[in-house]
């Protein structure tokens, strides 16, 4: 299997399992990955999703060796049918998504990492926008997502030069929410994911939508959305439980509804 699924409680982990090619994505893997993401998004028993790669890398992007040399292919079709739906599914998923980053996240693999809500990296994490090395342009949302974190100047530098961004720099820019030694990566990701999986899932989903809208909506539009979202959250069981827990001075027991 090129994509493996595991579940611990309400946390679903989706792992690209092609370590021999640094988890680069061929056609089969892209289709399986998208299917796994869509199933996790629909499954009410899943309240947090972790994206991971096996071996020593997160994802090296497109598997160039999977295409016969000299064969013509439609780059537009590849993006429209595979990569764009993967990115949209991650961004629009109504539950928290964590990217577990070890080793390299390059090309479309970097796009997948940045589409996640949170990223936890280890001291070997390296981010590379490698498109210019093969005469291509950033895709899968990377031109927008990277510039949000580092600004257009640094983003263009990375796109033009394809220089790696090491873990420490990624943490300084806020791309990594946490940077830990490699031997602590799994435990840290598990702790974060389990905490999120026991949180107020509906409120998280509405918060995610608000943050995703914030850079393209006017203030008036955002205020209207926040008001509507708060009405939904205020009617939830989790809000009632949160208030009761506060008044009773105990930890809340959120159900995700």
Secondary structure, DSSP 8 states (H G I E B T S, - for coil): --EEEEEETTEEEEEE--GGGTT-B-HHHHHHHHHHHHHHHH-TT--EEEEEESTT-SB--B-GGGS-TT----HHHHIIIIIHHHHHHHHH-SSEEEEEE-SEEETHHHHHHHHSSEEEEETT-EEE--GGGGT----TTHHHHHHHHHHHHHHHHHHHH---EEHHHHHHTTS-SEEE-GGGHHHHHHHHHHHHHTS-HHHHHHHHHHHHHTTTS-HHHHHHHHHHHHHHHHTSHHHHHHHHHHHHTS-------
